[in-house]
Amino acid sequence: MAALTIKDENIQSLTGKVIVLTGGSSGIGLATTKLLLELGASVVSGDINPLPIEHDRLTFVKTNVKQWSDLVSLFDHAKERHGRINHAFANAGVSGRADYLEDKLDESGKLLEPNHEALDVNLKAVVNTAYLGLHHLRHQDPAGGSIVLTASATCFQRFRIADYTTAKHGVLGFMRGMVPNLEGSGLPLRINSLAPGLTETGMVPKGVVEAAGHATQSPDVVARSVALLMADETYQGKLIYSDQGKYWEMEDAMLKTVADIMGAGDDSIMEKIMKMAAQRGPSGGSLPGSSN
Ligand SMILES: NC(=O)c1ccc[n+]([C@@H]2O[C@H](COP(=O)([O-])OP(=O)(O)OC[C@H]3O[C@@H](n4cnc5c(N)ncnc54)[C@H](O)[C@@H]3O)[C@@H](O)[C@H]2O)c1
């Protein structure tokens, strides 16, 4: 695990950049919006709730991230106003909603499907936001830019809010799945994630955490990790954990632990299989993840 220091000079290059983000009306998203504006960037913010601030380089688009058409409009607004998107930050989130050991029954006594709100907002909508972001980054001229995903420190721990933890592990999984694809695309596209520890926001009230004997950090701390992931063009597939004002890059250490046991891993085999299948052509048989 590598401890990081984020200096002002590491994030200055965001001046003049255009960032689309979700969940910008509160907490980490709002702190990030303020930092980006201070750095001279333009922000197009999509949230289900109104923005509490105004700025001439800030556009608000009312967006429910669960609605695909809302997300499409959010990115279209950014493209129409600025002509280009440099970074997309998929951040909107909710706390856990499901209790998988609770029996919720319908009128006839049959078990009801669990509440999937946390999976829908924290995972499905994050994938949709990233997918739309990549679409715009790929098709602009010149192509390029980055995606930043809000995972959580719960993406690499046992954490008892199981639906939330499932979604956040899924966010990390999406990033891990996309890195080889982006590297193989030959385009200057990057994807990175943040893993905040307990941070004082609308979701995590300071008093509740402090009553349990743990200090929270300010969302301003997390905002700087978002800015670094956007600004540093050497970052690809990184995961920045922040807690109580300090930063660590986690992903390299976690992947090294796995590689020490597995070697190059299954993706190197999948790469060879896919190359062989491409040489054989469409009749070459189906692969996991292919639509054949
Ligand atoms: N606060 C923490 O300790 C902590 C730790 C790790 C990760 N996170 C993650 O940080 C992200 C931001 O959360 P936060 O802590 O700043 O909480 P927050 O409640 O202050 O902010 C969440 C924002 O998301 C918006 N949002 C929720 N559902 C939405 C929807 N359907 N469509 C559009 N916008 C929606 C809310 O209106 C709000 O502005 C989340 O993904 C959360 O899981 C938070």
The ligand as a Gaussian input file, in Angstrom:
#p B3LYP/6-31G(d) Opt

LIG

0 1
 N      -19.774000       9.413000       3.266000
 C      -18.986000       8.340000       3.348000
 O      -18.440000       7.982000       4.421000
 C      -18.708000       7.551000       2.106000
 C      -17.704000       6.581000       2.150000
 C      -17.444000       5.841000       0.997000
 C      -18.154000       6.076000      -0.159000
 N      -19.130000       7.018000      -0.163000
 C      -19.846000       7.230000      -1.425000
 O      -19.753000       8.586000      -1.803000
 C      -20.805000       8.874000      -2.737000
 C      -21.431000      10.196000      -2.355000
 O      -22.100000      10.039000      -1.099000
 P      -21.974000      11.079000       0.087000
 O      -21.355000      10.384000       1.228000
 O      -21.391000      12.345000      -0.402000
 O      -23.516000      11.229000       0.477000
 P      -24.550000      12.401000       0.237000
 O      -25.850000      11.825000       0.662000
 O      -24.086000      13.634000       0.924000
 O      -24.522000      12.627000      -1.335000
 C      -25.128000      11.734000      -2.226000
 C      -25.701000      12.528000      -3.398000
 O      -26.247000      11.591000      -4.343000
 C      -27.503000      12.090000      -4.751000
 N      -28.367000      10.998000      -5.213000
 C      -28.838000       9.945000      -4.499000
 N      -29.652000       9.188000      -5.261000
 C      -29.681000       9.772000      -6.492000
 C      -30.347000       9.474000      -7.700000
 N      -31.169000       8.417000      -7.814000
 N      -30.145000      10.275000      -8.755000
 C      -29.334000      11.359000      -8.662000
 N      -28.694000      11.712000      -7.536000
 C      -28.867000      10.922000      -6.462000
 C      -28.066000      12.779000      -3.523000
 O      -29.110000      13.694000      -3.844000
 C      -26.823000      13.457000      -2.969000
 O      -26.638000      14.742000      -3.512000
 C      -21.745000       7.681000      -2.688000
 O      -21.512000       6.856000      -3.809000
 C      -21.331000       6.966000      -1.419000
 O      -21.635000       5.599000      -1.466000
 C      -19.416000       7.769000       0.932000

